[in-house]
Every structure is written in structure tokens, then in C-alpha cells.
């Protein structure tokens, strides 16, 4: 065991975060392993999302589907509804596909190694390594954003990300302990989250301060080195909220593939990451007394979207291909955050 892994594990035993998908370090030292379903579910949810945001969704999913068989047997619509608001919706679609595959092809048991795990739908290199390490105690190097930051500072790695991922992973593998590899990975994650933060790291509390090159140089915030971000494209469009006299909102389903695939929406113009949509009232689904309610902005991974929001109150429901969601049911629809913003802007309703 290297000096880095030894000091880190001592720190982790004392200061680890208590998270609903984790087992205490004392259990792992005794040979008790976490449920692979719990580890997989949490890791898929945590992709590009914060721990704070994930906790309630994780707990909701476990309550609805306590095991992978239950998740595999539920409907796609139920999964999308439960996921609504967590973002990056391809993860939810792949979650369902993966559950179905594990149940139908692997008798409900996750593979116990990185090579087989990476073959599962929605499981990339990081997620495969994390599941293998945490759920099965396989000695594989796990590298997320927190771990990249810790090791870039420890060794003052000057190669910018993403090119630095290779030398960082090599360093992590070199210091990976044969025993407790899962706790080592989770300890590094906790260290990056609570102490070795992007700005103003609390080096005085860090168990690795005396062997950290960046700390000795006083250059912690210079690492990891990052390639300058590209300016996000800006797109425009319009959204049309149709409300009946009882407060029900017209909802329709987006195509299964593409941006926000399979989610619910109100009608909008034909915008996407590569093109603007129409923004004027002539693009409404039908003629009527449409009222302009203002504009909302939403940031996607690769572009920023501005939507002009229009609203109409109808005496008679028009004939359309979607459905009507009652005022007390709209929160349960599979509406992404973008569409929730649109509905709130149009109707002045307060979000629950």
C-alpha cells in the first residue's frame, strides 16, 4: 500500500460521507459488499449531476423499484416520469435498457468485472470501473472529476484535460491498494468534494497535503489544467401552452430518439442544437387569442436555448394528438425542466 492510499484510507474511515447508496467503511473492511444494483443506479444518476440533486431521485427509484427485476418490468413511461427533472434523459432510457438486458440475458446478476460491465447499455469506462471497484472490490482505477483534480494537484500534471486523463489514470492505478479499492475510490471522491475543491481548497485539513506538489508550490487552483471552453451556440424558438377552463394543460410526447427523447412537452417550434425555430405567433398550433408571456432561457450541454412563451385559454379543447394533464397531475408528467419552466412562465403557477 502506497503512502497516498494509506493516508487516504485512514482519513476516509473517519470522515467519509454517509450516502444512501454506500455501505460504511467498516463493513467493506469486514468483507461486506454493497448491492450492485444500488451502486449501478447511483452511478448512472450521478453522471453529470450533483449528489444533492441525486439523493431524492435515488430514494424514489428504490421505493418504486427495489430491485433490478422490478425496474426491468416497469414501463418506459414510468421511468421517464420518475426521472423528470434530473436531466440528460438518455441516461434514463439506457437505465431501462440495461435493467431489461441484465434480467433477460444475465439472470438478474451484474457482471463482476470491468470488461463485461462496459458492454452493458449506458455503462461507459468510468461507470464500469466504479461498479467493479465499489460493488465487487476489483482492483481497477476509478477516475471521475474529483479524482482528476486531486491527482492533477498531487503530481502537478501540466497536460490539459481531457488529454490529462491518461497520465492521471496511470497515477491512480499506481497507487491503487490491493485491499479496499472501492473505499480508495470513494475516499478520493469525498476528498475532492469536501476538501480538494475547485476553488479555495482547504489544504490544512487534507491528509495528503505534505505530499502534494501543488500545495507546496501554492498553485493548487492552477490544476487541473483545462482547455479553454468553446462558446456555446445560442438558439431560439417558441413554446405554446394550451390551458382549458379547468386548468388542464395540453401535453404531447417527444420522439423517442434525439434531444429530450421520450419526454413530454408542450408544443414548440422546430428548434434544435443546430438551428433556430420560429418565434412568432404564426407558428402556433392553431389560431386563437394567444398571449405572449415572456421568455425563458435554458442551458443544454452544447447550446443555450431561448424560448418565447405563448399561452391560450380555451373553452373547447382542440383536437390534437396528445393528452390533457389536470392541474393536480401536471407535476407527475415526464416534463423535463425546460418544459416545467415554460408551463410556470405561461400560467404563473408556483412549482411544488
Buried (B, 14 or more C-beta within 10 A) or exposed (E): BEEBBEBBBEBBBEBBEEBEBBBEBEEBEEEEBBBBBBBBBBBBBBBEBEBEBBBEBBEEBBEBBEBBBBBBEBEBEBBBBBBBBBBBBBBBBBBBBBBBBBBEEEEBEBBBBBEBBBEBBBBEBBBBBBBBBBBBBBBBBBBBBBBBBBBBBBBBBEBEBEEBBEBBBEBBEEBBBEEBBBBBBBBBBBBBBBBBBEEEBEBEEBBBBEBBBBBEEEEBEEBBBEEEEEEBBEBBBBBBBBBBEEBBBBBBBBEEEEBBBBBBBBBBBEBBBEEBBBBEBEBBBEEBEBEEBEBBEBEBEEBBBBBBBBBBBBEEEEEBEBEBBEBEEBBEBBBBEBBBBBBBBBBEBEEE
